[in-house]
């Protein structure tokens, strides 16, 4: 009798262990499926976000391309027409040549500036060159103005291959920073350093008047917001450091 009870308890224990094991296996399978499902959802969200970012970049660039074409075609043609009228006026009235000459020169400078602006915002032209080449070209234009001394520093270990989106967006950010420096900083020097140690980073530095980063008006300014929004599109972080009368440092790093 006792042997039967012991045997019954043993069988019950075995069955209980099997039930527990079965439950554990089911639980693991359930957890695995949940993790897999969440991973698939996460991947879909990433792909969806990439598609949205791509659409945003393409829309922005298409808008800039349209502006570039309008500047080149419409504004350019109007300036050419005005210049033709001035030249015709000088032929009819030679005595006013000296008086009109400053106006003719100003018109020539304006036409050149519009052509330069048209080329700099046209992404089709940007795609034909590397990011570094575009930055060098922009720096060269600014240095010719003798207003701001610009330099580019490249890390010798730079192996990063920039995607088309990265090249275009980073160049737009660089343009925004350089434009803000020219308009607001009163700086004498400006530099951009591109390094990879180990993450890719673009760092700009000027010796201007600086500003208070915590200032709400500065933090919410269109220029700062444009930089942050554009950086987010290509998964770059933005760190801004600035001190009054000591200049500003902006660091963009690949996440």
Secondary structure, DSSP 8 states (H G I E B T S, - for coil): -HHHHHHHHHHHHHHHHHHHHHHHHHHHHHHHHHHHHHHHHHHHHHHHHHHHHHHHHHHHHHHHHHHHHHIIIIIHHHHHHHHHHHHHHHHH-GGGHHHHHHHHHHHHHHHHHHHHHHHHT-HHHHTTS-HHHHHHHHHHHHHHTTSSEEEEEE-TT------HHHHHHHHHHHHHHHHHIIIII--SEEEEEEEESSSEEEEEEE-S----TT-HHHHTSHHHHHHHHHHHHTTEEEEEEEETTTEEEEEEEE-
